[in-house]
Each structure stands twice: as C-alpha cells, then as structure tokens.
C-alpha cells in the first residue's frame, strides 16, 4: 500500500463513520498532513453538539467503530474535552475528540506505508468546505444533536 492508497482508505473509514451518525451532521475537511511514510486525514463537525448530547454522539461512533472490528486503545473522560482512540485491524489509528465550543474533530492516521504523492480528499462535505481556510466554530443547528435536553429512555407501558 502506498500513501495515496492509505489516504483513500482513511477517507473510507471517515465516510463510513459519518454515514453511521444519525441524524446526519454537517462536516468539513480538516487539514490533511503527510509525514515521511504516513498520512493523516481530518474532519471537523460543523453541527452544534450540545453538552447534553455529547455522550450520545460519542456512543454512536464508539458502537460503529466496534462493529467494524476496531479496538479501543484509549479514552479521555474529561467532561470538557472527551476523546476516544481506536485502531483498525490494519493498524490505522482513529480518533474522535470534542474540542473547543463542543466541536467534534475526527482524525485517521495511517500506518507507515510506501512513499508516494497524495491527492486531497475526494469526499464531498456536508455543508461548506473550509479546506485550506480556518474552520469556524460549529454553526449548524440540529433539532436532535443541538438539543439542550438529555435523551431519556422511554419506559415500556403495560396494557391492562
């Protein structure tokens, strides 16, 4: 595998992750970086994820990554900036970090592969693409993800 193929695989990991998030969130490409033999792809979520819904957001991503056979390699339980770190079976490292103003940041870092040139990500963003520009704070409201109430589980009712 060369760096371009690894970058495309990283993009597919991110595409699958975002497809698993329901309701859909707006996102933009973050900075893509290349090392001497590795690539990192990044995305920033532009949908406001309220403090009350952050745990749900993390849970959706965690369940998806585990369903894909990813192994959890770390977690930061800090209430202001929680993060999850996973590794794919083919040793790609994936991260979800909740940063300033509740913005969710995703990163996929490839293992060391054969050196090659790397093209920018081809995935189409949901919402404006801020690639190459400063990414603003999250600015898209979602009736679900931005809600200021926690999700409560409905208790079953009995019929009499």
N, C-alpha and C positions, 0 to 999 in steps of 0.2 A: 504494500500500500504506500502511495506517495502522499505528500502533504495536501495536494488538491483533492485526492480521493478521501483522505481523512477529514478534510474540511467539509466535503459534501456529506459524509457520514454524520459528522457533528450537526450539520444543518437538519438532517433527517431526524436525529434524536430530538432536536428542539421542535421541529414540525410536529412530531408525534406527541410530544409533551403538551404543546399548545392545543392540539386537536382534542386532547383528553380533558381540557379545562372547560367546564360547562357551568354557567353560561360563558360564552366566548369573551375574552378580554382583548382590548386594543394593545398592540405592542409595536416596538420599533427595533431595528437593528442597533446594537451597541458596537463598540469598537472591535474589529476583528484584528487579532495580532498573530504574527508569525515569529517563531523562535528559530533556532538553527535546524531543528528537525520536528517541530510541533506547531500546532495552530490552536488558537482559542477563538471560539465564536461566542458572541454575547447578544442578549436581547434584554430590553427594558420594557416593563409593563406600563402602559400609559393609563390604564383604568385605575381609578382610586380603589384601593383595597382597604377598607376600614379596619381599625384595630379589632373590632368585634368579629370580623370575618377572616382575619389573617390565619387563624388556626385552621379554619375550613379550607382555605386556599392551599396552605402547606399540606394538609391531609390529602387533598385531591391529587397533588403532584406526587406525594410520597406513595400513595396507593398505585398510581400509574407506573412509577419507576420500579416498584417492587414487582408489579405484574409483568414487567419486561425482563425480569431477572437481574435487575441492578442490585448491588449490595450496598447497604448503608455503611459509610466509613467515618461519619462524623455528624455532629449536630451541635448547634449553638442555641441554647434555650433562652437567650436574652430576650426579654419581652419587647424591647425597642427595636432590636435587630436580629431576629431569629434567622437561622440558616440551616440548610440540610446539605450534606455532601454524600454523593453516591458514586459508585464505579460500575461501569457496564462490564459484562463478561469479557469484552475485548479491550478492557483497560482504558476506556475513555472516562475521564472524571467529569461529573456533572454536579452543578451547584445551583441552589436557589437561595438567595439572600434577600431579606427585606431590609431596605436601606432607609435613607432619609425620607421623611414625609410618607412612609409606608410604601415606597416604590419597590416593586419586586424586580430583582435582577437575576437573570439566568446566565450561566456560563457552561460551555462544554470545552474541556481541554483534551486534546488528542494525545495519545502516547507518541513517543519518538518514532518517526517513520522516514522513508526515503525523501530526501530534499527535492523539492520541485517548486515551481511558481504556484501561486494560489490566487484564484479569482474571488471577487467579493461574493457574499451570499446571494443566491438567486431567489430565495423565498420572498414572496410578496408580503409586506407588512399588513397588519390590520390597523388601519389609521395611517396618519402621516409617517413618512420615513425620515427620520432625523439623522440618518447615517452621515458621518462626516461633520455634523453640527452638534453643538451642545444639546443634550437631551433635557427637556424641561421636566419639572415635577409632574407627577401623574395629573391629568387634567380631563379625563373622560369619566363621567358618572355612569354607574351601573346600578339599577334598582336592586340587584342582588349583592354584588361584591362591595358596593359602597355603603350599604345599609348600616345604620348605627345600632342595630339590634342584633344580638347573637341569634344563631339558628337554634331553635328549640326542637327537640324531637317530640312528635305528636304521640300521645299515649293512646293505645288502642281502646276503642269503646266496645262495650258489650251490648248486644241486643237482648232485650228481655221479652 
